[in-house]
């Protein structure tokens, strides 16, 4: 598993390496957990696929925008405090207010509560939520507030990351949820 510093470095490299493709129009808030190796891989591959999508102008990645550039590491180098937490939270709220929609990566076996909050916030703000799931949706049911709350969804198990490169974020097609729910 990568350290937070390593993950941030990998994400920054993806951002720098991406080329402008076509007319980009939508600003995306990218919600995703990054607390285990699988989530980190999903985040990096998904971010890279989204950067290649010609209908996206900008992608806000919360992990790349933490207050003061501080990161939490297992070695105890930085321990989050009230100021860091408050300012990071406010920056993310501002970014969600500025975004056109959210793309949320959900690990069906281990959903992140922060990502669920972000989907709820965006939905309550009348902004579309696109749910991207990894894992078996039937073996690991997804909460109905997430699964039914999204206007569209991508199942990485059947569609792969290429679906994110081709997804039309300027004309979002409604897509019915398939899979079990809680």
C-alpha positions as CSV (number, residue, x, y, z in Angstrom):
1,X,0.0,0.0,0.0
2,X,1.2,3.5,-0.8
3,X,1.8,6.1,1.8
4,X,-0.3,9.2,1.5
5,X,2.7,11.2,0.1
6,X,3.3,8.5,-2.5
7,X,-0.4,8.5,-3.5
8,X,-0.4,12.3,-3.8
9,X,2.7,12.1,-5.9
10,X,1.2,9.5,-8.3
11,X,-2.0,11.6,-8.6
12,X,0.0,14.7,-9.4
13,X,1.9,12.9,-12.1
14,X,-1.4,11.8,-13.7
15,X,-2.6,15.4,-13.6
16,X,0.5,16.7,-15.2
17,X,0.7,14.0,-17.9
18,X,-2.8,14.3,-19.1
19,X,-3.4,16.1,-22.5
20,X,-6.2,18.4,-23.3
21,X,-8.5,16.5,-25.5
22,X,-11.3,18.3,-27.4
23,X,-13.7,20.8,-25.9
24,X,-13.8,20.3,-22.1
25,X,-16.9,21.7,-20.4
26,X,-17.7,20.1,-17.0
27,X,-16.0,20.6,-13.6
28,X,-16.0,17.4,-11.6
29,X,-15.7,16.8,-7.8
30,X,-14.0,13.4,-7.4
31,X,-15.2,11.6,-4.3
32,X,-13.3,8.5,-3.3
33,X,-11.8,6.6,-0.4
34,X,-8.1,6.0,-0.4
35,X,-7.7,4.0,2.8
36,X,-6.6,0.7,1.4
37,X,-4.6,-0.5,-1.6
38,X,-7.7,-1.4,-3.6
39,X,-9.2,2.1,-3.1
40,X,-5.9,3.7,-4.0
41,X,-5.7,1.7,-7.2
42,X,-9.3,2.6,-8.1
43,X,-8.7,6.3,-7.4
44,X,-5.5,6.4,-9.5
45,X,-7.0,4.4,-12.5
46,X,-10.3,6.3,-12.3
47,X,-8.6,9.7,-12.1
48,X,-6.4,8.8,-15.1
49,X,-9.5,7.7,-17.1
50,X,-11.4,10.9,-16.2
51,X,-8.5,13.1,-17.2
52,X,-8.7,11.5,-20.7
53,X,-12.4,12.3,-21.0
54,X,-13.0,15.2,-23.5
55,X,-16.2,16.4,-21.7
56,X,-14.4,17.3,-18.5
57,X,-12.7,20.7,-17.9
58,X,-11.4,20.3,-14.4
59,X,-11.3,17.6,-11.7
60,X,-11.1,18.6,-8.0
61,X,-9.4,15.8,-6.0
62,X,-9.7,16.5,-2.3
63,X,-6.5,14.6,-1.5
64,X,-4.6,17.0,-3.7
65,X,-6.1,20.0,-1.9
66,X,-5.6,19.4,1.9
67,X,-5.2,22.5,4.0
68,X,-1.6,23.6,4.3
69,X,-0.5,20.7,2.1
70,X,-0.4,18.6,5.2
71,X,-1.0,14.8,4.9
72,X,-1.7,12.2,7.5
73,X,0.9,9.5,7.6
74,X,1.1,6.3,9.6
75,X,4.5,7.2,11.0
76,X,2.8,10.0,13.0
77,X,4.6,12.8,11.1
78,X,1.4,14.8,11.0
79,X,-1.6,14.4,13.3
80,X,-4.8,16.2,12.2
81,X,-6.0,18.9,14.4
82,X,-9.1,21.1,14.6
83,X,-7.7,23.8,12.3
84,X,-6.6,21.3,9.6
85,X,-9.9,19.4,9.8
86,X,-12.0,22.6,9.6
87,X,-10.1,24.2,6.8
88,X,-9.9,20.9,4.8
89,X,-13.6,20.4,5.2
90,X,-14.4,24.0,4.2
91,X,-12.2,23.7,1.1
92,X,-14.0,20.5,0.0
93,X,-17.4,22.2,0.6
94,X,-16.3,25.2,-1.5
95,X,-15.1,22.8,-4.2
96,X,-18.4,20.9,-4.3
97,X,-20.3,24.2,-4.5
98,X,-18.1,25.2,-7.5
99,X,-18.4,21.8,-9.3
100,X,-21.0,20.8,-11.8
101,X,-21.3,17.3,-10.6
102,X,-19.7,14.5,-8.5
103,X,-18.1,11.3,-9.7
104,X,-18.0,9.0,-6.7
105,X,-15.9,5.8,-6.5
106,X,-17.6,3.3,-4.2
107,X,-15.9,0.1,-3.1
108,X,-19.0,-2.1,-2.6
109,X,-17.2,-4.2,0.0
110,X,-15.9,-1.2,1.9
111,X,-17.7,2.0,1.2
112,X,-16.2,5.3,2.5
113,X,-18.5,7.3,4.7
114,X,-16.8,10.6,3.6
115,X,-17.6,9.8,0.0
116,X,-21.2,9.0,0.9
117,X,-21.5,12.4,2.6
118,X,-20.1,14.1,-0.5
119,X,-22.7,12.3,-2.7
120,X,-25.5,13.4,-0.3
121,X,-24.2,17.0,-0.3
122,X,-24.1,17.2,-4.1
123,X,-27.5,15.6,-4.4
124,X,-29.0,18.0,-1.9
125,X,-27.4,20.8,-3.9
126,X,-29.2,19.6,-7.0
127,X,-26.0,18.5,-8.7
128,X,-25.8,15.1,-10.5
129,X,-24.1,12.2,-8.8
130,X,-22.4,9.6,-11.0
131,X,-21.6,6.4,-8.9
132,X,-18.7,4.3,-10.0
133,X,-18.7,1.0,-8.2
134,X,-16.0,-1.7,-7.9
135,X,-16.8,-5.1,-6.5
136,X,-19.7,-7.4,-6.7
137,X,-22.9,-5.4,-6.3
138,X,-24.9,-8.5,-5.5
139,X,-22.5,-9.9,-3.0
140,X,-22.0,-6.5,-1.3
141,X,-25.2,-4.6,-1.6
142,X,-24.8,-0.8,-1.8
143,X,-27.0,1.4,0.4
144,X,-30.1,2.6,-1.5
145,X,-29.3,6.3,-0.6
146,X,-26.2,6.0,-2.8
147,X,-27.4,3.5,-5.4
148,X,-30.7,5.1,-6.1
149,X,-29.6,8.7,-5.4
150,X,-27.2,8.7,-8.3
151,X,-28.5,9.8,-11.7
152,X,-26.2,7.4,-13.5
153,X,-23.7,4.7,-12.6
154,X,-20.7,2.8,-14.0
155,X,-20.0,-0.8,-12.9
156,X,-16.3,-1.2,-13.2
157,X,-16.6,-5.0,-13.0
158,X,-18.6,-5.1,-16.3
159,X,-17.7,-1.8,-18.0
160,X,-14.1,-1.1,-16.9
161,X,-12.3,2.2,-16.7
162,X,-12.7,2.8,-20.4
163,X,-16.3,3.7,-19.7
164,X,-15.1,6.7,-17.8
165,X,-13.1,7.9,-20.7
166,X,-16.2,7.8,-23.0
167,X,-18.8,8.9,-20.5
168,X,-20.6,12.0,-21.8
169,X,-20.7,14.4,-18.8
170,X,-22.3,17.2,-20.9
171,X,-25.4,15.1,-21.6
172,X,-25.7,12.6,-18.7
173,X,-27.9,9.6,-19.6
174,X,-30.0,8.3,-16.8
175,X,-29.0,4.7,-16.0
176,X,-31.0,2.4,-13.7
177,X,-29.1,0.8,-10.9
178,X,-28.6,-3.0,-11.2
179,X,-27.5,-5.0,-8.2
180,X,-28.6,-5.5,-4.6
181,X,-29.3,-2.7,-2.2
182,X,-29.4,-2.3,1.5
